[in-house]
Amino acid sequence: MSDLSVLTGEHFMNGDIACAEGGLACGCRFFAGYPITPATEVAERMARRLPEVGGVYIQMEDEIASMNAILGASWAGTFSMTSTSGPGFSLMMENIGLGIMTETPCVVVNVQRGGPSTGLPTLTGQGDMMQARWGSHGDYEIIALAPQSPQECFDLTIEAFLLSEQYRVPVLVMSDEMVGHMMERVVIPPADKIPLPVRRKPRVDKDSFVAFAPCEDLVPEMPSAGDGYRIHVTGLTHDERGYPATNARAHDRLVRRLVDKIRNNAHKIFRLEESGMEDAEVAIIAYGITARVARRAMQMARERGIRAGLLRLITVWPFPEERVRRLATQVRALVVAELNMGQMVREVERFSGSTPVFSALRPGGEIQEPGEVLAVIERAAKAAAKS
Amino acid sequence: MAAAQLVQVAQELREIRIAGFGGQGVILAGFIIGKAASLYDGQEATMTQAYGPESRGGACSADVVMGKGEIGYPKVKSPHVLVAMSQEAYTLNAPHVRPDGLIIVDADLVKIERPPAARLVAVPATRLAEQLGKKVVANIILLGFFTAQTRLLSQEAMRKAIQSSVPSRFTSLNLRAFEVGYEHGLKA
């Protein structure tokens, strides 16, 4: 790998640029995108950096084409990514589904801003969390990660590439304007310390290869176009050879596998971080930038004698159902803080049993004040004391 | 980290706001402080900036939260230090500065009618920059002044951050500007 692709050292950089550098460092050599605030810096960085490392940057006519282009590049054997925000994420939905159906590894960075529609181009939000999960039509499971800092933009973009190759699914990096534009120290390790994604190439010969026959973990191996394997890739429901089979039986078999390859491996995919949970009576659940606000609110609650703890979701999809179910039995109340009018909180409520769930919400525009989240923690603690 | 430690860390963080007009190097000044702290001074730092169509050419500010511990909440709410490079920047931000905080103003750009609760110091940064031959280094003069007055960062860290942030042909001019500001800061 070219030395220029890994900028080993300490940098003071923003989250968008760190996403681009994460991709470059782990071998991404193709980016197709359409600039959009607040994700433009990812594309800008890629436009400048990819030619330096022998990669290709294409500015497409729109986000529909961008998403298609990175799927094509992936089948050509290249690690590929794109970045976008709000309206662009909506346009990408159809072809994210194509990526899911054709099991095409790739990474999509969504630097979230306030919506719906063009909404708040320059201001933050976390309103695309359910769109990330359900935005494309049909049944599927997806992987989405939520960075809380520029360092995590770097680290989780790499993680996204690893997961997308491991499970052959588009992986979404759900950043936001605040993290994207915030500058902090980013430590880029030496090249030999950076984990590299591995394309799961066929281990059988060309004659016995069946394109979509799954391995034990339900993920099939993937040749590149030009390797000499016979492949047919379609968005239509297909059989194990990849040929269209538009009938109920083939559909049942395929969709179950697409869903199960994530669900059955979810315990290997989850990444969580817990603090103050040892003695917590109120647990806060948050992700991305809001987790940093929640952490401050947790400290303030502790100063006031409320035993609060924080569960930070680093992987937001698949959702850590079992951990939340267990958590609900450990604490007396749950608080969910997020920059939307109530998205992940619904998921928490599905697994909270009889433990009351409170939410600290704001529809984007700016991050919550720690005091706002504290007020909800206090309300939760009071209710818990009564019950 | 135990909860009690977290509380202490949060109390030791310092909030700094640089404010002025687009084009004065406000963002660069914030960037240099953040970079000096986090790359060359063993501290943590987070820089955010007012980002919007209204910030093009108009009022503009850069916020830095810095200190020895983890920075959770990244925004500046009540600054320990305000550097004001325009009247509007002063009027808008001075009321939010902590009473035990510090306000640094460009003496030629900000008129003070009523003294604020916080300590106020003025330096004729623009005039000094003109004497150096380039008005645009007023921001770096203010950074020198800031470094001497606040002692939040070492001179060495600031110099390194300036060197690695300005075009190389302007390095010596900027370092000279930093010196001039620093000298004035020691005397103020």
Interface residues (C-beta under 8 A of the other chain):
Chain A: E10 H11 F12 P38 T122 L123 E177 M178 H181 M182 M183 E184 R185 S275 G276 I289 R292 V293 R295 R296 M298 Q299 R302 E303 I367 E369 P370
Chain B: M1 A3 A4 L6 V7 A10 F31 G34 K35 S38 L39 E44 A45 T46 M47 T48 Q49 Y51 G52 P53 I71 G72 Y73 P74 K75 K77
